[in-house]
Amino acid sequence: METTPFELTPEQKGMLASLLNETGQPASLLIPAIVKVLEELQERAPVDHDESNGHETNAHAQKEAAKPIWEIFEEASRDIPDEVLARLPTDLAAQVDHYVYGLPKR
């Protein structure tokens, strides 16, 4: 097995060990899968290089984070048809555990 040209922090080693334990997969299968997912994420989100600290930043995420959460929800809810909104229970917020997890209503 070839050694890597980089070091993992103790926290990173712990996260990798946890993933290996949870999935039951060997590192030889899990690490390529993780790399593939990261590559897909990188392709979807443009990355800028922040010259001030030398770290890469996700420009799209920064722009989204600058918006207040209620604006993000408002924009997302514009695409929901009125017929769908009309079918939502009027007590959805108060009884979310019932509608999401099937617990008895309070």
BAVEX-713189 format. One line per 2 residues: number of its first residue (from 0); their letters; for each residue x, y negated, z negated of C-alpha. Coordinates in pm, 1 decimal. Layout:
N
NUM) A) X Y Z | ...
END
This chain:
106
0) ME) 0.0 0.0 0.0 | 130.8 -344.7 93.8
2) TT) 168.0 -607.6 -177.8 | 4.3 -946.2 -138.6
4) PF) 198.4 -1271.9 -95.7 | -15.8 -1446.4 -359.0
6) EL) -93.3 -1416.4 -726.3 | -434.8 -1388.2 -888.8
8) TP) -513.3 -1571.0 -1209.2 | -627.6 -1360.2 -1504.9
10) EQ) -982.0 -1492.9 -1445.9 | -970.0 -1390.3 -1077.8
12) KG) -836.9 -1046.9 -1171.9 | -1121.3 -1010.7 -1421.0
14) ML) -1382.4 -1108.3 -1163.0 | -1237.3 -860.6 -913.8
16) AS) -1228.3 -585.7 -1175.7 | -1592.3 -658.8 -1265.1
18) LL) -1697.9 -642.1 -900.1 | -1511.1 -316.4 -852.5
20) NE) -1677.5 -172.6 -1161.9 | -2028.2 -297.2 -1073.3
22) TG) -2019.7 -183.1 -710.0 | -1824.3 137.5 -765.2
24) QP) -1637.6 66.3 -441.3 | -1261.2 91.2 -409.5
26) AS) -1069.2 -233.2 -362.1 | -975.0 -122.5 -9.6
28) LL) -1344.7 -153.3 89.1 | -1458.8 -434.2 -138.5
30) IP) -1189.3 -691.7 -58.0 | -1245.4 -682.4 322.6
32) AI) -1620.5 -722.0 259.9 | -1556.7 -1025.4 38.0
34) VK) -1324.9 -1176.8 299.2 | -1587.9 -1124.0 571.0
36) VL) -1855.6 -1301.9 366.0 | -1619.8 -1591.0 293.5
38) EE) -1535.1 -1622.2 663.4 | -1907.4 -1633.2 750.5
40) LQ) -1967.5 -1902.3 488.9 | -1675.5 -2105.2 616.5
42) ER) -1807.2 -2086.1 973.6 | -2148.1 -2219.2 863.6
44) AP) -2022.8 -2510.7 651.2 | -1770.5 -2760.5 786.3
46) VD) -1473.4 -2803.7 555.9 | -1290.4 -3132.5 506.7
48) HD) -946.0 -3167.6 357.1 | -938.6 -3408.5 65.1
50) ES) -601.0 -3580.3 87.9 | -624.3 -3720.8 -264.1
52) NG) -592.1 -3385.9 -438.8 | -493.5 -3144.9 -162.2
54) HE) -808.6 -2935.9 -198.7 | -1055.5 -2845.2 69.3
56) TN) -1407.2 -2972.4 17.5 | -1738.6 -2875.4 171.8
58) AH) -1862.1 -3198.6 332.9 | -2218.3 -3073.0 375.2
60) AQ) -2248.0 -2966.0 12.7 | -2113.8 -3301.1 -104.2
62) KE) -2372.7 -3489.1 102.0 | -2650.2 -3264.8 -31.6
64) AA) -2527.0 -3307.5 -388.1 | -2544.4 -3684.7 -349.2
66) KP) -2923.0 -3659.3 -296.5 | -3145.8 -3634.9 -601.2
68) IW) -3298.8 -3290.0 -639.3 | -3654.0 -3419.8 -599.4
70) EI) -3564.9 -3552.1 -253.0 | -3426.9 -3213.4 -153.0
72) FE) -3748.3 -3043.8 -274.7 | -3962.2 -3302.5 -97.5
74) EA) -3779.3 -3247.3 231.8 | -3807.8 -2870.2 199.8
76) SR) -4179.1 -2885.6 116.6 | -4259.0 -3088.6 431.0
78) DI) -4221.7 -2770.7 638.1 | -4482.8 -2580.3 436.0
80) PD) -4818.2 -2577.1 620.0 | -5118.1 -2723.4 434.5
82) EV) -5298.5 -2386.0 456.7 | -5019.0 -2220.4 261.4
84) LA) -5011.9 -2496.4 -1.2 | -5390.1 -2465.2 -42.4
86) RL) -5353.4 -2093.2 -127.1 | -5107.9 -2155.1 -412.0
88) PT) -5256.8 -2107.2 -759.9 | -5328.5 -2431.8 -940.9
90) DL) -5160.2 -2294.2 -1255.6 | -4844.6 -2175.2 -1077.9
92) AA) -4602.3 -2386.0 -1281.9 | -4765.1 -2302.0 -1615.8
94) QV) -4795.3 -1930.0 -1537.6 | -4477.5 -1873.3 -1336.2
96) DH) -4388.5 -1558.9 -1536.1 | -4723.8 -1408.3 -1442.9
98) YV) -4692.1 -1482.2 -1069.9 | -4322.4 -1399.5 -1034.8
100) YG) -4278.1 -1110.3 -1280.3 | -4633.7 -984.0 -1325.2
102) LP) -4646.8 -1058.0 -1697.9 | -4986.7 -1124.8 -1858.1
104) KR) -5106.8 -1483.5 -1841.3 | -5049.4 -1688.3 -2156.7
END
